[in-house]
Amino acid sequence: MITASDGALVYTGTSSSSDGDLTSNQGGTDAWLFRIDNTGDIEWSTTLGGSASDAFLAFKATDDLGYIAVGQSSSSDGDLPGNNGGGDVWVVKFGPDPVGVREASNSVRPHLHPNPCMDRLRVSSTCPPGGPTRWRIMDGQGRMTMEGSLSGPATDIDVSPLSSGRYSLLVLCAYGMTSAPFVKQ
C-alpha cells in the first residue's frame, strides 16, 4: 500500500473475479492495481494478466505521478507478449492517475496485419484525429526496440531490422495507450 499526497490509498493485489468492482479477468489470477479515496470509494482500478497466474509483488510511486509494479507471470497471452518458462519477472510502468480510466477497450486496440509478419507490419489504429500519435515496439523483456509516428488510419512499419520473436506494439495517442502483440518471423 502507498499513501498518495492527497490521502488516498493505492493498493496492489491479485484477483480471479470479473464482476463487482472488476469488469474483466483474462483467466487464472490477474494482477490488480487500484486506488481508494479517503472516503473508502474505489477511484480507479485496473487488472492485467493472461490465462495463467499473474501477480504484482511490489510497487512504488514514480516521479511522474505514475507507478511502477514488479511481479511474476506464468502467462504468454492476454496482456503479456510471451513467457520464457515458469514464472517470469514482470515489470509494468503505469502513467499518472487515473490508471483505470485510460485503459483502452478492445474496440480501440490497434489492428495488426499480417500477424505473424516478415518485413512489414500494417498498423490500423482508431486513435482520434488531431493529436500526435506515436508507436513503440517493445521486445519480450520490455525494452523499446523501435519507435515512430503513425501517419493516418493505417501505417506500414518496416520491421525487417527486428530479430524473429514476439513483440508488443504500443500506440500512444490522446485517449492514452493501448497495445497489441505480434510475432516477427
C-alpha positions in Angstrom: 0.0 0.0 0.0 1.1 3.6 -0.8 -0.5 6.7 0.6 -0.9 9.3 -2.1 -0.2 13.0 -1.4 -4.0 13.7 -1.2 -4.5 11.0 1.4 -5.9 8.3 -1.0 -4.5 4.8 -0.7 -3.1 2.8 -3.7 -3.0 -1.0 -3.4 -1.9 -3.9 -5.5 -3.1 -7.4 -5.3 -4.5 -10.3 -7.3 -8.0 -11.2 -8.4 -9.8 -14.0 -10.2 -13.0 -12.0 -10.4 -14.8 -10.3 -13.3 -17.8 -8.9 -11.5 -18.5 -6.3 -8.8 -15.6 -3.8 -8.8 -13.7 -5.7 -11.5 -15.0 -5.8 -15.1 -12.6 -8.2 -16.7 -10.4 -11.2 -16.0 -8.0 -12.7 -18.5 -8.2 -16.1 -16.8 -6.4 -17.6 -13.9 -5.2 -14.9 -11.4 -4.7 -11.4 -12.7 -2.5 -8.6 -11.2 -4.7 -5.8 -9.8 -3.8 -2.1 -9.1 -6.4 0.2 -7.5 -6.9 3.5 -5.7 -9.3 4.2 -2.8 -10.2 7.7 -1.9 -10.3 9.0 1.7 -14.0 8.0 2.0 -13.3 4.4 1.0 -14.6 4.5 -2.6 -12.6 3.0 -5.4 -11.4 5.9 -7.7 -9.9 3.6 -10.3 -8.9 0.0 -10.8 -7.0 -1.9 -13.5 -6.2 -5.6 -13.9 -3.5 -7.1 -16.1 -2.7 -10.6 -16.9 -3.2 -13.6 -19.1 -4.8 -17.1 -18.9 -2.3 -18.3 -16.2 -1.3 -16.8 -12.8 0.0 -13.3 -12.8 0.7 -11.1 -9.8 2.3 -7.8 -8.8 4.7 -8.5 -5.8 5.9 -4.9 -5.2 5.2 -1.4 -6.5 6.1 2.2 -5.8 5.1 5.7 -6.9 7.3 7.4 -9.6 8.4 11.0 -10.0 5.9 11.5 -13.0 3.0 10.7 -10.6 2.6 7.2 -12.0 3.5 3.8 -10.6 5.9 1.0 -11.4 5.0 -2.5 -10.4 7.2 -5.7 -10.3 5.7 -9.1 -10.3 5.6 -12.6 -11.7 3.8 -14.0 -14.6 3.2 -17.5 -15.9 1.1 -16.3 -18.9 2.0 -16.0 -22.5 -1.2 -14.3 -23.8 -3.6 -11.6 -22.8 -1.6 -8.5 -21.7 1.7 -10.5 -21.8 3.6 -10.9 -25.1 5.3 -14.1 -24.1 6.7 -16.4 -21.5 10.2 -17.8 -21.2 9.2 -20.8 -19.0 7.7 -20.9 -15.5 7.3 -17.7 -13.6 8.8 -14.8 -15.5 9.7 -11.5 -13.8 7.2 -8.8 -15.0 7.7 -5.0 -14.8 4.8 -2.6 -15.7 5.0 1.2 -15.7 1.7 3.0 -15.2 1.2 6.6 -16.2 -0.2 9.3 -13.9 -3.7 9.0 -12.2 -6.2 7.8 -13.1 -4.9 4.5 -14.4 -8.2 2.7 -15.0 -9.9 5.5 -16.9 -7.3 5.4 -19.7 -7.2 1.7 -20.2 -8.2 1.0 -23.8 -11.0 -1.4 -24.7 -10.7 -4.0 -27.4 -12.5 -1.6 -29.8 -9.6 0.9 -29.8 -6.7 -1.6 -29.8 -4.6 -1.4 -32.9 -5.2 -4.0 -35.6 -2.0 -5.6 -37.0 -1.7 -7.3 -40.3 -0.1 -9.7 -41.2 0.5 -11.3 -37.9 2.9 -13.1 -37.9 4.8 -10.8 -40.2 8.1 -10.9 -42.1 9.4 -7.4 -43.1 6.4 -5.1 -42.9 3.6 -4.7 -40.3 0.5 -2.7 -41.2 -1.0 -0.9 -38.2 -4.6 0.2 -38.3 -5.5 2.5 -35.4 -8.7 4.1 -34.2 -7.0 6.9 -32.4 -9.0 10.2 -32.7 -7.6 12.6 -35.3 -6.0 15.9 -34.4 -3.4 14.8 -31.9 0.1 13.3 -32.1 0.0 9.5 -32.3 3.2 7.6 -31.7 4.0 3.9 -31.8 6.7 1.9 -30.0 7.7 -1.7 -30.4 8.8 -3.5 -27.2 10.6 -6.8 -27.0 9.8 -9.7 -24.7 12.0 -8.1 -21.9 10.1 -4.8 -22.1 12.9 -2.9 -24.0 11.9 -0.4 -26.7 13.4 -1.6 -30.0 11.8 0.8 -32.4 9.5 3.9 -32.4 7.9 6.3 -34.8 4.7 8.2 -35.7 1.5 6.9 -37.2 0.5 8.6 -40.4 -3.2 8.4 -40.8 -5.6 5.5 -40.0 -3.1 2.9 -41.4 0.7 2.9 -41.3 3.2 0.3 -42.6 6.2 -0.2 -40.3 9.4 -1.7 -41.6 10.1 -4.5 -39.0 13.0 -6.1 -41.0 15.6 -4.9 -38.5 13.9 -7.0 -35.7 15.0 -10.5 -34.9 12.5 -13.3 -35.0 10.3 -13.4 -31.9 7.4 -12.0 -30.0 6.9 -8.3 -29.6 4.3 -5.7 -28.4 3.3 -2.7 -30.4 2.2 0.2 -28.2 0.1 3.0 -29.6 0.1 6.3 -27.7 -2.5 9.0 -28.5 -5.0 11.4 -26.9 -7.0 8.7 -25.1 -3.9 7.1 -23.6 -2.0 4.0 -24.6 -3.0 0.6 -26.0 -1.1 -2.4 -27.3 -1.3 -5.5 -29.4 1.1 -8.4 -29.6 2.7 -9.6 -32.8 5.2 -12.2 -34.0 8.1 -11.4 -36.3 9.2 -14.4 -38.3 
